[in-house]
Amino acid sequence: MKLPGAAHTDQPWRIHELTRGFQLEDVWAFRTPGAGPDDFPAMLAAMNANGRPEQQPGLSRFLLAVRFKLGALFGWDKPEAGTAMRVRSLRKCLPHDLHNTTGSADPEDPFTPVYVLGNESAEELANKTVHTVMHLGWVPTDRGEHELRMAVLVKPNGLLGRLYLAAIRPFRYLIVYPALTRQWERAWRERDLPRPQGTGAVERAAGTREVPAPVLALGSVPRIDYVDMFTLATDVTATPEQWARAMFGDVPTLAERLIWRGLLSMRLSRGPSPDTIAGWRIAERGEDWIRLEAASWFLTGNLLISTPPGRVSLATVVHYSRHFGCIWWPPLAAVHRRLAPGLLRDAEATVRAARR
């Protein structure tokens, strides 16, 4: 739930000392039923276990992958644009009593911890567009409980930063924050549940020299112009079709429609059918594999799902039927490669839940 700015500024947070010159962009509340005054560390632990960026829904991960791809293309995220050189890290401005509260940085998290206390924490991120601080606070409610509040404070870098913030604002309000709310609130509710025992390790192979020949032989394109394969080690068993439907659904999601129909112009069926998965035609199958096919005016694609013992694999095979394909697909392939590991992990959680 979005809150007015006073929900943050009226609280006696330590972050106020460090963020003079920053503007308050958002304040958001997350429900944590039954939470008490000392449960902030438990909430942070739950978020770290089940609320990480790579565990977000597919559309949020897609937007994040697009953002990092654009950052790589335009040089937004180079080290010299961050807290190393362009701006001074808030960690260097900490009062003496906060020096030992910074915590340790996670190399997989783009944010860097500033401090962690018993009822609040702060992390920062700086790049060529903006210096951002994400503040988390633990606040009593009129229900006699406590809830999590997130404040986002920003210092845009000139006109580029202001334009960037304006461009991403609709995506944050319509997609990112609602998904984040569901994810963090679910992390709190499920904090005491046993976690799945799957390894979560995903192996990647790319190109015809790395992807095994038996997998390549399952494809139907006239010539392989692009191929990659991601393999998840898992103790969950299901048929290839069950894995495929867990990955992609019976009909395309919003993110899939945006990528497949919007960006790739693929001709997909619109309704659910036993002969299609997410609009892709089930072309052929074997005991431990299934092949999905779809095409547009400039490329043809195969999705190959195979289930060797103790593993599930997703291979993507692309043939360029027009020269435009070799121009348009490579940047989208970079986004696809960031999304694929999460797709496999989400499918494992879905299949595991169906088995309970």
Sequence and secondary structure as in RCSB ss.txt:
>XXXX:A:sequence
MKLPGAAHTDQPWRIHELTRGFQLEDVWAFRTPGAGPDDFPAMLAAMNANGRPEQQPGLSRFLLAVRFKLGALFG
WDKPEAGTAMRVRSLRKCLPHDLHNTTGSADPEDPFTPVYVLGNESAEELANKTVHTVMHLGWVPTDRGEHELRM
AVLVKPNGLLGRLYLAAIRPFRYLIVYPALTRQWERAWRERDLPRPQGTGAVERAAGTREVPAPVLALGSVPRID
YVDMFTLATDVTATPEQWARAMFGDVPTLAERLIWRGLLSMRLSRGPSPDTIAGWRIAERGEDWIRLEAASWFLT
GNLLISTPPGRVSLATVVHYSRHFGCIWWPPLAAVHRRLAPGLLRDAEATVRAARR
>XXXX:A:secstr
 B  THHHHTS  GGGGT TT EEEEEEEE  TT  TT HHHHHHHHHHH  GGGS HHHHHHHHHHHHHHHHHT
TT GGGTTTTTS  GGGG  GGGTT      TT SSEEEEE SSEEEEEEE SSEEEEEEEEEEE TTSSEEEEE
EEEEEE HHHHHHHHHHHHHHIIIIIHHHHHHHHHHHHHTTTS        EEEEESTTTS HHHHTT   SS S
EEEEEEEE S    HHHHHHHHH SS  HHHIIIIIIIT      S  TTEETTEEEEEEETTEEEEEEE SSEE
EEEEEE  TTEEEEEEEEEESSHHHHHHHHHHHHHHHHHHHHHHHHHHHHHHHHH 
